[in-house]
Amino acid sequence: MKYTIAIDGPAGAGKSTIAKLLASELNILYLDTGAMYRAVGLKALRENIDIKDTEKIDEMIKNIDIQVRYIDGKQHTYLDGEDVTHKIRTPEVSLAASNVAVIKSVRLKMVELQREIAKDMSVIMDGRDIGTYVLPNAPFKFFITATPEERARRRYLEMKESGEKNVDYDIILKDIKYRDENDSTRAFAPLKKADDAILVDNTFMTVEETLSKILSHIKGDGVNQ
Ligand code: DC
């Protein structure tokens, strides 16, 4: 059976955690589309391009080489041949990604790459516009969300646990709110629940509960949940 599963939602809702677990449960490919926008954001930062300078970004995007490869089942993201998988996980790159993602030429290029990957195989993709724009015909669509405060709390704990110092909850919450606003108010393919997506607000749910709710829909016994 070919699965095409779209997962959308705001930053920090647990999309990638859930998508990875689902992918391993169903034994299908997981594509983190945010990583691709992050690689574009990283390039703009490195080249000192003013994010508001659409013409410069249009020019940059013409020659960018973004690739996704899988090593031991894990996604690695390449920018112009360099593995930037870890370098794209900083707060600066998060903001740059959200800013470049507003630009139409960037989205068109990323969407083309994403559709190409989903063409012939079962895939679960997470992002902001997967159910509404990238894969509008996906048979399974989920919109995962939680309150901004809960998402910021999770990010805070995650960063603390990974040994980062100087982690400030208020700054994380501010960044999350900025990205929510930026991602959902842009003109082209904004963050939005697709009409036919199932809403999963997991503010008060564990990862296991969220996963089980989604799996029950995919396996066909979650119609009234
Ligand atoms: O999922 P993430 O936090 O890694 O995504 C980083 C940014 O990329 C996010 O703020 C908005 C943008 N993005 C997007 O516009 N469309 C997607 N499908 C995925 C991410």
Boltz pocket constraint, residues with backbone or C-beta under 6 A from the ligand:
constraints:
  - pocket:
      binder: B
      contacts: [[A, 11], [A, 12], [A, 33], [A, 34], [A, 35], [A, 37], [A, 38], [A, 94], [A, 97], [A, 98], [A, 101], [A, 126], [A, 127], [A, 128], [A, 129], [A, 130], [A, 179], [A, 183], [A, 189]]
      max_distance: 6.0
